[in-house]
Amino acid sequence: MKCLKPSYTALSRSIVSMIVLFIVASEIASTAAEKLQHEVKLVSIGKVPPDTDMVPESCIVDAAAKSIAYVVKSPAGMSVVMNDAQGRSFEGIGKGSLVFNPTGTQIAYIAIQGKKMAVITSRGAGKAYDGVDNITYSPNGNHLAYRAMLSNKQFVVLDGRTGPEYAGVSKNIGLLFSKDSNQFAYVALKHNKLVLVVNGKPEKECEDIREIVFSPDSKHYAYAAKNQGAWNVLRDGKPGPAFDTVSQLIYSPNSWSLAHGAELNGNGYMVRDARKFPAGDLAYQSAFSPDSNRFGYGMMKAGVWRFIIDEESGAAWDRLGTLQFSPDSSRYVYTAAKGTDWHLCDNGAIQPAFEAIRGFAFNPEGNLLVYAGAKNDKWQMVVNGKSSPGYYDDVTMPVFSKNLSRVAFAVKQGSRWHMVVDGEESSAYEQVASPLFSEDGKHFVYMANVNGKWRIVVDNVMSATSFTGLVKSAALVFDSPTQLHGIVWQDPGPEFFQLLVTIPF
């Protein structure tokens, strides 16, 4: 009988292979473990007070996602809770009146006591009036204005100081601050005429006023006013040419130019700095490029619509959609329809037809253009002219990284949602929400609902920590390239938490 001798060479190779496989497997396991090391903490910021009922629709979150406020009811009345601090009780709280200032350091709302109303802020209670509404903070959060009524007079209260009394103050136009917060305007009714009040000073009385706009640099303002049946656009109080009607006032990004639509004697015009462009039947949406050097608008003539870019007419269409320039101002893009077919037009190049197009967006660098198109009630995403391989039941608008040219969007198949990041589709979830790239573009996060519980997903790795729900309108916010936070809630209570996430380098 022959005995088989072991092949030491083959055995050695087998052992080496096992070692290599072990090393590779260890490295993979180590990499996976490293990915799972992002740290998630839930830190309580407040709980609905005992013996009260929360009014869910009243809940608001500040822009920085650091604080939450809402109304509660109890036998003592209604009160506002901000994080873990409950305010005094009143007979009522104005519906939808809660508002944070832009910096999240103050809150304001309307309290109702008897037949009087007052604005309550973090600094205390304002004067009581017969009526109060339209609470408005300035963009820098340093100024607070609202409309008030006493007897049969209306006026504006700015930073606690009562302005001149008028027969009325326009609620539709509202209380308007310039971008730098240093200019303030509203429209009032005086002697049965309307008057624009800028920084406390009333301008000329008019039959009608509409569309007040401040320039982006906050140094200028413009509005449309009607007198003796004719409409003019006034820039810094100086009237331009008269028309039968005017609309769509828009400043250029550099604040040097002002454009608007107009009609005169049955003709439609686009007007820029008092210059009338060639007439048509009806002028449509206008747009400046980000560098302010290019200008486009829509015009209908003899039933045919065209976008006119830099004074050159484009293709003929039955209907027009939206016009936009790329961030570097080199491209223009719009949507338009012929018959039932909608197209996207990119720098004059007409893209394939869809039954509907849902928006479009450039990434900040301007080298990605993304939009959604529908056929047979199914949606497809198109990235730089390339369509996604399949159709979906629903899609969301894309989110972009600020650099690295990354893009993400959510898609729905049946009852399940997937997140698509840089073309790669995630696992299926019941819901997804709050997608966000880090400032440096290296990390991508979103919320996902699995079996009725929410978790955060970081770079395609789901955290083990779950919570009951997301606070409506509460965004995720990156504090640094590797740290972010948000606001979530847990039952019972509900109790509200800061969601704190740390991503390993």
Steps between C-alpha positions, in 0.01 A plus 500: 500500500627839403494778749421846379755748614376844572614767258675751721503751216122471454451509876714809528307667224172409675623641830623817330166536319316457830721762661443740211125439514507552876692823461264626227195399703648670805564815300143496368362444849727773632382741227137418574561551870664834430197606292270406787694714742305819434367599838134587553372668816152614600506790745166610645401863442152479648183301552135596464406619851280268707125561503514689169405413145736601221361673189706310237443744211645784708846341521789702350877459496762774463713514184805363681302197627598573860164598654138394477181682600133402508164577663348293778150503648407445863214592735692822573490603132752494216874556525814475291781258579850567369727200555451424872360842604124556517370857473206654685145397418259710295141455388631438152806497274471635146475212251820472297651802677812335647819615328871474580733781406753395230777443754280280719569710810146635541144392448188710454127418496157656550327458836125553538354615830140613509440729202864605476805362321869550568826381350706296746875463443785344690558848644146546631149611404420783264213747532145363472296597193160421351671293233849381408640294210780460245797461739815554291868483600772672301751270323768568765252435781557838665165659411142389561195649330130422502167650396270621778154654535351729764141618466457559125865580422780276384874551531833319505697432817876482436731403783230593750441849354157581358499653151254748347132411504324422171158386387667169415831320448526247217524142622543352151811704418629447851782655701821501297863526611795542266760225491735694730208568740557878490202591278138438586185553294126441502186630326231697684155637420474879533220728374361206299835475320794262547838627609836325524673566831879454488699533821207679659459757220186486280541549126246640251143373536390264221188327374666161532840351594648157436828305487743680732858374460831595659821465298736219605750756638215659702580849369199536268132419487235487229126455481209519259250783556180603325391861455229639273451156350865454396766281658861601555797328658663730754870452581601669822187714465560607136235386247580328171288484181122458528328173403156346518637245745838385636616183675794269583744754646852354530842649581822365352727324751744795496207740570582720199208402281123468544266312265124451486220392272247752366201545272410807295225539241458125469872427457720315744850622582800402707654816646853529633620826655211686331594357157222311321605189311310410179128456555301179504157401627608403852829512692596212727753417772836678482836396645848646543813287497689482832770733367224745389643516145232289332124542488213290371121505494201335339271660244183386326420637154223379270443199726865388490721509809878550497772565752716793396856475633739795464255649247507189279175307447496129570286213370120525467286330767137459605578560868799611704627375834786636708818678388828480692867580443784278623703613804789611276252681268629311192184294439128565492243228551122503476203268469237535226225299333374416153165328511516253788880463485719688745869557429797642681705737285867531597680791331270461201533119479158338534500185718273192457128534568314412820135526594605719793822644639536561872738785555869505425807605694870570455755397759699788657795439269271514196627178341197286590146559374230274643128477431213250516288398201179296492357253250185294563486633858849366571800722577858490381793708622727660241854600601700694239283358224527137616175340616480263796473135390148454635177688562365571848162569658632822650822698532621795706700806405878443517740621765861582415833517675661845498802348328614159370201498256289257701122466466228310686124459469228266627293267279187299574425149374159377609470590866876506566755780471866486404769766521713530187845646569741555212301246297503229769161392635459431874297233675121538505335693782147594600596867485809716456555863597749782562778410251814709546866508396771621736662835426806332346280261298665188642204375706131448423227454760125453503219366718337165425189335640519126563209314660350824627821625663735768371877471485775711352703358212858625467693414184261210436540359853190504719533583868370264766338788690136551408237761583126539456490786256646805336387846593334652196717766332801411717798461269824319566787747543872435469703685766829382349600252228459214749235621744130567450180539694121512467185480712296179543237372740427187699190354657378509772457870554583586237850598606723703270869430446802648334633232266880530514711308249877474479658344189851354530772658287 
